[in-house]
Amino acid sequence: MAVRRCAVVAPVVLLISAVMTVAVAVRPDQVTLGVLISQVPRDAVDDAVVACDVREKRSDGKLPAHVTAYLTLAMTLFPDDDYAEVAAKVTGSLDRFGCWNARWTVPTSSAITQARKRLGRGLFAELFASTCGPVAGRTGPAASAIALGAARGSFLRSWRLLAIDGFEVDLPDSPANAAEFGYANARAENRSPFPKARVVAMAECGTHAFIAARIGSYATHERTLAASLWSRLRGDDLLTADRGFYSWDSWTNARATGAALLWRAPTQMRLPVVKVLADGTYLSVIIKPNVQLESRRQRILAAARAGQNLADINETPAAFTSRGLPVAHLVRVIEYDITNRVGDGTGELIALLTTIHDPDDARPDELAAAYHQRWEQETSHDQLKTHLRGPGHTLRSRLPDLVHQEIWAYLIVHHAISALIAQASAAADLDPDRISFTQTLRLIRRTATGTAAISPSGLD
């Protein structure tokens, strides 16, 4: 019962078109450190400072907490420059936004390092959680005033399309980083040249904006980090995930949030057919692995085939533990194959599991196309690691607390840039992919040195 492969066509857009789109949709005075201020307003920084209890001990210091926070964000725009050079570059624009007094002398790199240490590791995680939400919304000429984002690629019907995936970050080879984060490969002769942090993040598929993340050591499994992200899901989300994220606990906990799920099934997973639907998909039952008694499994399966509600303990008691916890879930399965590039008709069979059971709510081709939107998160990773941070670069932080700060700062700045692109694409009724991240980043870097013409209110 194979579902035909969905055709997902990506338009080919010339670079000059992307550059012109940015030029038309975004005024130059909007592309500056003001992007960071609008995304991470001063009151949000102050609230995070209070929440994390990292207020400065003296009021006349050169590097109060909010200035250090903005400087740390600015450092992600200029990864090749030292602290003092970054401070010199952005002092003018920070002064315009009430975050810096240009009459002050630029602090030394050592002073900035000490100021960052005072902030600790929690401030930027708090800042991300309070400022980096979904950005996709309405399209059209008024979108820049009423919403961020564009619907194209961001939604499946009423669901916001999200993806979850992980990536690694190379760190300076310091004893502290090695002790906390570890290396790839355990053996010294084969280990990676640098310690590595592991990041698992959720992102909007259409806008590439990260909306939730967790940071851990290289040895921490992606599913372990993902477990703390399920609470960020909402009822109108549709989360896509590759088979590496599937486990009974992961599916159960993510499902309990009320969000819709669309995950690839692990290879060799047992998916008995309960009912074949009119569109060629079918209903199946996934059962908790520790239910080993075959007779009980068969009772659960028979109940599902008889149309009994597996979510009702009174109707199907075999589907629950003695403590009333579920051990079985009904899922809809979409199977389709992708022919290989040789064109010999053979290819890979993909089986998707979804909580969307009714074919009227989502067709199989819609779900297949939505799953493959998951690859948009690879674009997010590339934007952050290759274009924003720079290819082959390690972070600058040699202490674990500062590593956490720096990774969160990159996530926040990437979100700010994604929000700007989303706003521009929405106003012009375009797909966000048609606006070049690289060109936008270049404009931001060029205008992040004091050339802003608009000062937002309420920052003093």
PAFIVO-379822 format. One record per residue (C-alpha): residue in three letters; chain; x, y, z. Coordinates in pm, 1 decimal, padded with zeros to 6 digits, always signed. Layout:
BEGIN
R   residu   chaine          u          v          w
R      ala        A          X          Y          Z
...
***
This chain:
BEGIN
R   residu   chaine          u          v          w
R      met        A   +00000.0   +00000.0   +00000.0
R      ala        A   +00247.5   +00258.1   -00117.5
R      val        A   +00154.0   +00624.2   -00129.1
R      arg        A   +00286.6   +00794.9   -00436.1
R      arg        A   +00585.6   +01015.7   -00386.1
R      cys        A   +00497.7   +01383.0   -00340.7
R      ala        A   +00654.7   +01631.4   -00579.6
R      val        A   +00808.6   +01921.1   -00388.0
R      val        A   +00930.0   +02179.7   -00636.4
R      ala        A   +01180.7   +02442.9   -00520.9
R      pro        A   +01197.1   +02747.6   -00748.2
R      val        A   +01537.8   +02851.0   -00874.0
R      val        A   +01597.3   +03214.3   -00782.2
R      leu        A   +01888.2   +03422.8   -00909.3
R      leu        A   +02107.5   +03583.6   -00647.5
R      ile        A   +02040.6   +03928.1   -00789.6
R      ser        A   +01668.1   +03872.6   -00730.9
R      ala        A   +01731.6   +03790.7   -00364.4
R      val        A   +01947.3   +04099.5   -00320.1
R      met        A   +01684.7   +04320.1   -00485.2
R      thr        A   +01416.6   +04168.0   -00263.3
R      val        A   +01610.8   +04271.6   +00047.7
R      ala        A   +01671.6   +04616.9   -00094.0
R      val        A   +01303.0   +04673.5   -00167.7
R      ala        A   +01151.9   +04513.4   +00142.3
R      val        A   +01390.8   +04637.4   +00413.0
R      arg        A   +01505.6   +04995.3   +00456.5
R      pro        A   +01880.9   +05028.2   +00522.9
R      asp        A   +01816.6   +05203.7   +00855.9
R      gln        A   +01637.7   +04890.5   +00978.0
R      val        A   +01937.3   +04667.1   +00917.0
R      thr        A   +02167.8   +04744.1   +01207.7
R      leu        A   +02215.3   +04654.0   +01570.6
R      gly        A   +01859.7   +04784.0   +01591.0
R      val        A   +01766.2   +04436.3   +01464.8
R      leu        A   +01901.4   +04299.4   +01791.7
R      ile        A   +01739.5   +04572.6   +01998.6
R      ser        A   +01398.7   +04513.2   +01840.2
R      gln        A   +01434.6   +04138.0   +01890.4
R      val        A   +01595.2   +04159.8   +02236.1
R      pro        A   +01463.5   +04481.0   +02394.0
R      arg        A   +01632.2   +04639.4   +02691.7
R      asp        A   +01351.1   +04549.6   +02930.1
R      ala        A   +01386.7   +04181.2   +02834.8
R      val        A   +01758.1   +04198.4   +02913.3
R      asp        A   +01689.5   +04372.0   +03245.5
R      asp        A   +01426.6   +04111.0   +03335.6
R      ala        A   +01673.8   +03830.1   +03260.6
R      val        A   +01940.4   +04003.6   +03470.3
R      val        A   +01699.9   +04017.9   +03764.9
R      ala        A   +01577.8   +03659.4   +03712.6
R      cys        A   +01935.4   +03528.3   +03707.5
R      asp        A   +02046.3   +03761.7   +03990.0
R      val        A   +02352.6   +03890.3   +03803.3
R      arg        A   +02307.3   +04261.5   +03867.3
R      glu        A   +02631.9   +04453.1   +03897.4
R      lys        A   +02751.6   +04539.2   +04247.4
R      arg        A   +02831.8   +04900.0   +04160.5
R      ser        A   +02632.1   +05142.7   +03949.4
R      asp        A   +02927.8   +05332.0   +03798.8
R      gly        A   +03094.3   +05035.4   +03632.0
R      lys        A   +03198.2   +05057.0   +03269.0
R      leu        A   +03033.9   +04724.4   +03182.5
R      pro        A   +02691.7   +04692.3   +03346.5
R      ala        A   +02509.1   +04366.4   +03283.4
R      his        A   +02286.9   +04490.3   +02998.9
R      val        A   +02584.1   +04635.3   +02808.9
R      thr        A   +02779.6   +04313.1   +02848.8
R      ala        A   +02478.2   +04121.4   +02719.7
R      tyr        A   +02452.3   +04335.3   +02406.8
R      leu        A   +02827.2   +04316.3   +02350.9
R      thr        A   +02811.8   +03937.1   +02371.5
R      leu        A   +02535.6   +03935.4   +02110.3
R      ala        A   +02740.0   +04170.0   +01890.9
R      met        A   +03040.9   +03937.5   +01913.1
R      thr        A   +02852.3   +03677.4   +01712.6
R      leu        A   +02833.0   +03924.8   +01423.7
R      phe        A   +03212.5   +03963.8   +01418.4
R      pro        A   +03359.4   +03623.2   +01508.6
R      asp        A   +03703.6   +03711.6   +01370.8
R      asp        A   +03747.8   +04021.2   +01589.7
R      asp        A   +03863.9   +04031.3   +01949.8
R      tyr        A   +03643.8   +04167.9   +02226.2
R      ala        A   +03784.4   +04519.2   +02223.9
R      glu        A   +03752.0   +04550.4   +01846.2
R      val        A   +03389.6   +04437.0   +01857.0
R      ala        A   +03318.8   +04690.6   +02131.4
R      ala        A   +03480.4   +04965.1   +01924.7
R      lys        A   +03274.2   +04873.1   +01618.4
R      val        A   +02935.1   +04876.4   +01783.2
R      thr        A   +02971.9   +05147.1   +02046.3
R      gly        A   +02821.6   +05413.1   +01820.0
R      ser        A   +02502.1   +05226.1   +01741.9
R      leu        A   +02465.5   +05106.5   +02100.6
R      asp        A   +02485.8   +05469.4   +02209.1
R      arg        A   +02201.0   +05559.1   +01974.2
R      phe        A   +01984.1   +05292.6   +02136.8
R      gly        A   +02052.7   +05400.3   +02494.5
R      cys        A   +02270.7   +05098.5   +02569.1
R      trp        A   +02613.9   +05261.2   +02569.7
R      asn        A   +02769.9   +05601.2   +02635.4
R      ala        A   +03003.7   +05678.2   +02345.0
R      arg        A   +03208.6   +05909.2   +02568.1
R      trp        A   +03333.2   +05608.6   +02757.8
R      thr        A   +03658.7   +05448.7   +02655.9
R      val        A   +03634.8   +05101.8   +02504.6
R      pro        A   +03696.3   +04835.2   +02771.4
R      thr        A   +03985.1   +04596.5   +02731.8
R      ser        A   +03934.0   +04236.7   +02624.0
R      ser        A   +04023.2   +04123.3   +02973.6
R      ala        A   +03758.7   +04350.6   +03125.6
R      ile        A   +03494.1   +04218.4   +02887.1
R      thr        A   +03589.6   +03859.7   +02972.2
R      gln        A   +03550.5   +03932.8   +03343.4
R      ala        A   +03215.6   +04101.3   +03278.0
R      arg        A   +03096.0   +03796.2   +03084.1
R      lys        A   +03197.7   +03571.6   +03372.9
R      arg        A   +02979.3   +03778.2   +03604.0
R      leu        A   +02676.1   +03708.5   +03384.1
R      gly        A   +02703.4   +03330.0   +03429.0
R      arg        A   +02556.4   +03072.1   +03192.7
R      gly        A   +02184.7   +03117.8   +03257.1
R      leu        A   +02121.8   +03473.4   +03137.5
R      phe        A   +02117.5   +03407.4   +02764.0
R      ala        A   +01906.1   +03094.2   +02797.6
R      glu        A   +01654.4   +03307.8   +02987.1
R      leu        A   +01680.1   +03575.6   +02719.3
R      phe        A   +01625.5   +03324.4   +02440.7
R      ala        A   +01319.8   +03175.8   +02610.8
R      ser        A   +01159.6   +03517.9   +02656.9
R      thr        A   +01233.6   +03666.6   +02313.9
R      cys        A   +01273.2   +03390.0   +02055.0
R      gly        A   +00923.9   +03264.5   +01979.5
R      pro        A   +00754.4   +03175.0   +01649.4
R      val        A   +00776.9   +03437.3   +01375.2
R      ala        A   +00565.8   +03297.1   +01092.1
R      gly        A   +00234.6   +03474.9   +01044.7
R      arg        A   +00028.1   +03659.2   +00788.6
R      thr        A   +00144.6   +03769.2   +00446.8
R      gly        A   +00072.2   +04081.2   +00246.0
R      pro        A   +00147.9   +04454.9   +00249.6
R      ala        A   +00041.9   +04506.3   +00612.7
R      ala        A   +00236.5   +04208.7   +00745.6
R      ser        A   +00532.0   +04415.9   +00863.4
R      ala        A   +00301.1   +04603.2   +01100.0
R      ile        A   +00083.6   +04319.5   +01228.0
R      ala        A   +00294.5   +04002.8   +01217.3
R      leu        A   +00626.7   +03851.8   +01129.1
R      gly        A   +00680.4   +03572.5   +00884.4
R      ala        A   +00527.1   +03426.8   +00574.5
R      ala        A   +00286.7   +03136.3   +00548.3
R      arg        A   +00475.9   +02976.6   +00260.6
R      gly        A   +00645.8   +02665.5   +00391.4
R      ser        A   +00556.2   +02755.5   +00749.6
R      phe        A   +00217.0   +02590.0   +00783.9
R      leu        A   +00024.2   +02277.7   +00691.8
R      arg        A   -00334.7   +02392.9   +00698.6
R      ser        A   -00381.1   +02526.0   +01053.0
R      trp        A   -00063.2   +02369.9   +01196.1
R      arg        A   +00264.3   +02554.8   +01230.7
R      leu        A   +00537.6   +02332.6   +01083.8
R      leu        A   +00829.8   +02270.7   +01317.7
R      ala        A   +01134.3   +02046.8   +01293.7
R      ile        A   +01365.9   +01914.6   +01561.5
R      asp        A   +01726.7   +01820.7   +01497.0
R      gly        A   +02073.1   +01842.5   +01646.3
R      phe        A   +02410.6   +01981.9   +01553.1
R      glu        A   +02759.4   +02000.6   +01701.9
R      val        A   +02972.2   +02303.2   +01786.8
R      asp        A   +03353.6   +02298.7   +01799.1
R      leu        A   +03500.8   +02459.5   +02111.7
R      pro        A   +03846.4   +02587.1   +02207.7
R      asp        A   +04062.0   +02305.1   +02339.0
R      ser        A   +04082.4   +02413.8   +02701.2
R      pro        A   +04088.8   +02176.9   +03000.9
R      ala        A   +03759.4   +02317.2   +03130.0
R      asn        A   +03579.1   +02270.5   +02796.7
R      ala        A   +03723.7   +01920.8   +02756.2
R      ala        A   +03607.3   +01821.2   +03104.5
R      glu        A   +03249.9   +01945.7   +03059.3
R      phe        A   +03177.7   +01877.8   +02692.9
R      gly        A   +03419.6   +01603.5   +02587.5
R      tyr        A   +03543.0   +01501.3   +02243.4
R      ala        A   +03406.8   +01297.9   +01957.0
R      asn        A   +03545.1   +00943.2   +01985.3
R      ala        A   +03667.7   +00824.9   +02322.7
R      arg        A   +04008.7   +00695.1   +02222.8
R      ala        A   +04280.0   +00956.8   +02237.4
R      glu        A   +04431.9   +00851.1   +01904.5
R      asn        A   +04098.8   +00896.0   +01722.0
R      arg        A   +03937.6   +01174.4   +01916.5
R      ser        A   +03832.0   +01499.4   +01754.6
R      pro        A   +04084.8   +01785.4   +01760.5
R      phe        A   +03847.1   +02006.6   +01960.4
R      pro        A   +03591.0   +01948.8   +02234.6
R      lys        A   +03234.6   +01951.8   +02104.0
R      ala        A   +02906.6   +02073.2   +02246.0
R      arg        A   +02584.2   +01913.9   +02126.6
R      val        A   +02281.3   +02131.2   +02056.3
R      val        A   +01928.2   +02008.6   +01989.7
R      ala        A   +01686.8   +02272.3   +01863.2
R      met        A   +01336.3   +02319.2   +01728.6
R      ala        A   +01293.8   +02552.3   +01434.5
R      glu        A   +01011.3   +02681.3   +01217.6
R      cys        A   +01042.5   +02507.6   +00882.8
R      gly        A   +00941.6   +02806.7   +00671.8
R      thr        A   +01136.9   +03084.2   +00841.0
R      his        A   +01432.5   +02881.3   +00976.3
R      ala        A   +01392.8   +03057.9   +01311.9
R      phe        A   +01502.4   +02856.3   +01615.7
R      ile        A   +01232.5   +02866.3   +01884.3
R      ala        A   +01364.0   +02622.3   +02145.9
R      ala        A   +01700.5   +02461.5   +02217.9
R      arg        A   +01908.1   +02270.3   +02471.2
R      ile        A   +02286.3   +02250.5   +02503.2
R      gly        A   +02477.2   +01950.0   +02634.5
R      ser        A   +02798.1   +01755.2   +02614.8
R      tyr        A   +02896.0   +01560.7   +02306.1
R      ala        A   +02818.8   +01232.8   +02485.4
R      thr        A   +02460.4   +01338.8   +02562.5
R      his        A   +02217.6   +01171.3   +02321.9
R      glu        A   +01995.2   +01395.3   +02111.4
R      arg        A   +01683.4   +01227.1   +02251.1
R      thr        A   +01798.3   +01312.1   +02603.9
R      leu        A   +01832.4   +01680.0   +02517.2
R      ala        A   +01505.2   +01676.2   +02324.3
R      ala        A   +01313.3   +01547.6   +02627.4
R      ser        A   +01323.1   +01891.1   +02787.7
R      leu        A   +01190.0   +02059.3   +02472.3
R      trp        A   +00852.3   +01886.5   +02447.1
R      ser        A   +00699.8   +02133.8   +02691.2
R      arg        A   +00761.9   +02410.7   +02436.5
R      leu        A   +00513.4   +02254.1   +02192.9
R      arg        A   +00167.4   +02403.4   +02147.4
R      gly        A   -00159.8   +02257.9   +02028.6
R      asp        A   -00134.6   +02425.0   +01687.5
R      asp        A   +00215.8   +02290.3   +01617.1
R      leu        A   +00301.9   +02003.3   +01384.1
R      leu        A   +00642.5   +01867.7   +01481.2
R      thr        A   +00846.3   +01670.2   +01227.3
R      ala        A   +01135.5   +01451.3   +01338.3
R      asp        A   +01371.1   +01195.0   +01191.0
R      arg        A   +01372.9   +00835.5   +01312.1
R      gly        A   +01665.9   +00901.8   +01548.8
R      phe        A   +01433.5   +01097.7   +01777.0
R      tyr        A   +01175.1   +00821.3   +01810.8
R      ser        A   +01136.2   +00631.3   +02132.3
R      trp        A   +00824.1   +00530.7   +02318.4
R      asp        A   +00884.4   +00792.0   +02587.2
R      ser        A   +00966.2   +01067.0   +02335.8
R      trp        A   +00652.1   +01001.7   +02130.3
R      thr        A   +00430.6   +00971.0   +02439.2
R      asn        A   +00559.5   +01287.9   +02604.1
R      ala        A   +00549.7   +01495.6   +02285.2
R      arg        A   +00201.4   +01364.7   +02204.8
R      ala        A   +00078.5   +01459.1   +02553.2
R      thr        A   +00134.7   +01829.3   +02475.2
R      gly        A   -00152.3   +01824.6   +02225.0
R      ala        A   +00074.9   +01908.3   +01932.6
R      ala        A   +00044.4   +01704.3   +01613.5
R      leu        A   +00340.9   +01476.7   +01537.8
R      leu        A   +00487.7   +01358.9   +01207.2
R      trp        A   +00792.8   +01142.2   +01270.7
R      arg        A   +00973.5   +00888.8   +01061.2
R      ala        A   +00946.0   +00535.7   +01199.4
R      pro        A   +01269.5   +00356.6   +01290.5
R      thr        A   +01384.3   +00083.2   +01056.1
R      gln        A   +01233.3   -00258.7   +01134.8
R      met        A   +00968.1   -00109.6   +01363.8
R      arg        A   +00662.5   -00334.4   +01394.8
R      leu        A   +00360.9   -00158.2   +01246.0
R      pro        A   +00071.7   -00405.3   +01228.3
R      val        A   -00216.9   -00295.9   +01005.4
R      val        A   -00531.7   -00211.3   +01202.2
R      lys        A   -00732.6   -00049.6   +00923.8
R      val        A   -00653.7   +00052.9   +00567.7
R      leu        A   -00789.3   +00398.8   +00492.1
R      ala        A   -00936.4   +00515.4   +00163.1
R      asp        A   -00629.8   +00722.8   +00072.7
R      gly        A   -00391.2   +00426.2   +00097.2
R      thr        A   -00255.9   +00511.0   +00442.2
R      tyr        A   -00338.7   +00286.4   +00734.0
R      leu        A   -00391.6   +00289.6   +01108.6
R      ser        A   -00154.2   +00094.9   +01329.6
R      val        A   -00070.7   +00055.6   +01698.0
R      ile        A   +00260.7   +00127.5   +01865.9
R      ile        A   +00307.5   -00054.2   +02196.6
R      lys        A   +00551.5   +00019.6   +02476.9
R      pro        A   +00854.4   -00210.8   +02442.7
R      asn        A   +00834.9   -00344.5   +02799.4
R      val        A   +00495.1   -00499.7   +02720.7
R      gln        A   +00652.6   -00832.6   +02635.7
R      leu        A   +00359.7   -01067.8   +02687.5
R      glu        A   +00245.0   -01151.9   +02334.4
R      ser        A   -00108.4   -01236.1   +02442.9
R      arg        A   -00150.6   -00885.8   +02585.1
R      arg        A   -00015.4   -00730.2   +02268.4
R      gln        A   -00264.7   -00928.9   +02067.4
R      arg        A   -00550.2   -00815.9   +02294.6
R      ile        A   -00453.1   -00454.0   +02238.7
R      leu        A   -00430.5   -00505.8   +01863.9
R      ala        A   -00765.6   -00687.4   +01852.6
R      ala        A   -00927.8   -00405.3   +02048.2
R      ala        A   -00794.5   -00150.5   +01800.3
R      arg        A   -00922.7   -00353.5   +01505.3
R      ala        A   -01261.3   -00375.1   +01672.3
R      gly        A   -01272.8   +00003.7   +01686.2
R      gln        A   -01226.7   +00034.1   +02061.0
R      asn        A   -01075.3   +00354.1   +02197.5
R      leu        A   -00719.3   +00281.6   +02310.2
R      ala        A   -00716.1   +00609.4   +02504.0
R      asp        A   -01008.2   +00500.5   +02725.9
R      ile        A   -00897.3   +00285.7   +03019.8
R      asn        A   -01251.8   +00163.5   +03078.5
R      glu        A   -01296.6   +00055.2   +02717.8
R      thr        A   -00949.3   -00092.9   +02666.0
R      pro        A   -00790.8   -00173.6   +03004.4
R      ala        A   -00515.8   -00380.5   +02840.7
R      ala        A   -00376.2   -00059.1   +02693.7
R      phe        A   -00293.2   +00079.7   +03039.1
R      thr        A   -00068.2   -00005.9   +03330.5
R      ser        A   -00198.3   -00070.3   +03681.1
R      arg        A   -00117.0   +00295.9   +03752.3
R      gly        A   -00333.5   +00414.1   +03463.6
R      leu        A   -00050.3   +00503.8   +03226.5
R      pro        A   -00089.7   +00421.6   +02854.9
R      val        A   +00113.2   +00145.3   +02693.4
R      ala        A   -00031.9   +00175.5   +02341.9
R      his        A   -00113.0   +00452.7   +02094.7
R      leu        A   -00307.4   +00447.2   +01769.4
R      val        A   -00108.9   +00603.3   +01483.1
R      arg        A   -00162.9   +00663.1   +01115.2
R      val        A   +00112.6   +00539.6   +00884.8
R      ile        A   +00207.6   +00697.5   +00552.7
R      glu        A   +00436.7   +00481.6   +00340.7
R      tyr        A   +00603.3   +00595.4   +00020.7
R      asp        A   +00926.9   +00540.7   -00162.0
R      ile        A   +01183.7   +00776.4   -00307.1
R      thr        A   +01348.2   +00644.0   -00619.0
R      asn        A   +01723.0   +00669.1   -00629.8
R      arg        A   +01914.8   +00903.5   -00857.0
R      val        A   +02010.9   +00626.2   -01096.0
R      gly        A   +01645.9   +00599.7   -01195.9
R      asp        A   +01627.1   +00220.4   -01189.6
R      gly        A   +01298.4   +00225.2   -00999.3
R      thr        A   +01447.5   +00114.8   -00668.6
R      gly        A   +01472.2   +00337.9   -00369.8
R      glu        A   +01417.8   +00387.9   -00001.4
R      leu        A   +01086.1   +00310.9   +00165.0
R      ile        A   +00985.5   +00579.6   +00413.2
R      ala        A   +00725.4   +00514.7   +00682.0
R      leu        A   +00588.4   +00817.3   +00865.6
R      leu        A   +00394.8   +00804.3   +01191.2
R      thr        A   +00142.4   +01075.8   +01263.9
R      thr        A   -00115.4   +01162.9   +01525.2
R      ile        A   -00336.9   +01304.7   +01246.1
R      his        A   -00564.7   +01006.3   +01194.3
R      asp        A   -00836.0   +01148.8   +00970.9
R      pro        A   -00740.7   +01172.5   +00598.2
R      asp        A   -00973.3   +01471.9   +00567.0
R      asp        A   -00747.1   +01663.6   +00805.2
R      ala        A   -00431.8   +01603.1   +00599.1
R      arg        A   -00376.7   +01414.3   +00274.0
R      pro        A   -00080.9   +01174.7   +00244.9
R      asp        A   +00092.6   +01392.7   -00014.5
R      glu        A   +00058.5   +01692.6   +00219.1
R      leu        A   +00212.7   +01496.6   +00503.5
R      ala        A   +00496.2   +01363.3   +00288.2
R      ala        A   +00573.5   +01715.4   +00167.5
R      ala        A   +00553.4   +01847.4   +00524.4
R      tyr        A   +00798.8   +01583.7   +00646.7
R      his        A   +01049.2   +01680.4   +00381.7
R      gln        A   +01018.1   +02042.1   +00494.1
R      arg        A   +01213.7   +01910.3   +00791.4
R      trp        A   +01527.8   +01958.0   +00584.3
R      glu        A   +01471.8   +02331.8   +00616.3
R      gln        A   +01633.8   +02299.2   +00958.8
R      glu        A   +01954.7   +02192.4   +00786.8
R      thr        A   +01943.6   +02537.8   +00628.9
R      ser        A   +01914.4   +02688.8   +00977.8
R      his        A   +02222.3   +02497.2   +01091.4
R      asp        A   +02417.1   +02604.0   +00783.9
R      gln        A   +02319.1   +02966.8   +00831.2
R      leu        A   +02434.5   +02964.8   +01191.9
R      lys        A   +02750.1   +02755.2   +01160.1
R      thr        A   +02878.3   +02848.5   +00814.0
R      his        A   +02758.9   +03203.2   +00750.3
R      leu        A   +02712.1   +03359.7   +01093.3
R      arg        A   +02991.9   +03187.5   +01285.5
R      gly        A   +03211.8   +03108.4   +00985.3
R      pro        A   +03321.1   +02776.5   +00831.3
R      gly        A   +03574.4   +02582.9   +01034.5
R      his        A   +03561.2   +02826.0   +01327.0
R      thr        A   +03562.7   +02725.3   +01689.6
R      leu        A   +03387.7   +02941.7   +01943.2
R      arg        A   +03596.8   +03198.6   +02127.5
R      ser        A   +03500.8   +03093.0   +02483.0
R      arg        A   +03744.9   +02882.5   +02682.0
R      leu        A   +03521.2   +02837.1   +02986.3
R      pro        A   +03198.6   +02628.9   +02990.4
R      asp        A   +02979.6   +02909.5   +03128.0
R      leu        A   +03095.9   +03135.9   +02845.9
R      val        A   +03043.6   +02856.7   +02591.6
R      his        A   +02678.8   +02837.9   +02696.3
R      gln        A   +02654.9   +03216.9   +02667.7
R      glu        A   +02806.9   +03218.0   +02321.5
R      ile        A   +02592.3   +02939.0   +02178.1
R      trp        A   +02275.7   +03103.7   +02309.9
R      ala        A   +02394.4   +03436.6   +02169.2
R      tyr        A   +02434.7   +03278.6   +01825.1
R      leu        A   +02086.4   +03129.9   +01848.7
R      ile        A   +01938.8   +03466.4   +01951.5
R      val        A   +02113.4   +03660.4   +01675.0
R      his        A   +02017.9   +03399.2   +01415.3
R      his        A   +01657.6   +03430.7   +01533.3
R      ala        A   +01675.5   +03810.2   +01502.5
R      ile        A   +01801.7   +03785.7   +01144.5
R      ser        A   +01540.5   +03522.0   +01059.1
R      ala        A   +01268.8   +03745.9   +01201.2
R      leu        A   +01389.5   +04037.4   +00988.4
R      ile        A   +01385.0   +03820.8   +00675.8
R      ala        A   +01042.7   +03685.5   +00770.2
R      gln        A   +00907.7   +04036.7   +00814.8
R      ala        A   +01044.7   +04144.7   +00477.7
R      ser        A   +00910.2   +03836.4   +00300.9
R      ala        A   +00568.2   +03877.5   +00459.7
R      ala        A   +00542.4   +04240.8   +00353.8
R      ala        A   +00637.7   +04146.9   -00003.2
R      asp        A   +00429.6   +03824.1   -00000.3
R      leu        A   +00734.4   +03612.2   -00079.1
R      asp        A   +00879.7   +03285.5   +00045.0
R      pro        A   +01149.1   +03367.2   +00306.6
R      asp        A   +01389.3   +03145.7   +00111.2
R      arg        A   +01391.7   +03409.1   -00162.8
R      ile        A   +01572.0   +03654.6   +00063.5
R      ser        A   +01938.7   +03574.5   +00102.1
R      phe        A   +02053.4   +03517.1   +00460.4
R      thr        A   +02411.2   +03588.2   +00357.6
R      gln        A   +02326.2   +03919.4   +00192.9
R      thr        A   +02112.4   +04024.4   +00489.9
R      leu        A   +02395.7   +03935.6   +00727.6
R      arg        A   +02640.0   +04142.9   +00523.6
R      leu        A   +02407.4   +04441.5   +00539.0
R      ile        A   +02371.5   +04401.8   +00913.9
R      arg        A   +02747.0   +04382.4   +00962.9
R      arg        A   +02806.4   +04686.8   +00745.0
R      thr        A   +02553.2   +04894.8   +00932.8
R      ala        A   +02628.0   +04769.6   +01284.1
R      thr        A   +02892.4   +05034.3   +01347.2
R      gly        A   +02687.8   +05339.4   +01435.0
R      thr        A   +02502.4   +05421.9   +01111.9
R      ala        A   +02149.9   +05356.8   +01238.9
R      ala        A   +01908.1   +05641.0   +01171.6
R      ile        A   +01612.3   +05528.7   +01383.8
R      ser        A   +01618.1   +05512.9   +01764.0
R      pro        A   +01345.4   +05300.2   +01919.4
R      ser        A   +01160.8   +05449.1   +02214.3
R      gly        A   +01137.7   +05321.9   +02566.8
R      leu        A   +01497.8   +05203.9   +02604.5
R      asp        A   +01624.3   +05466.6   +02848.3
***
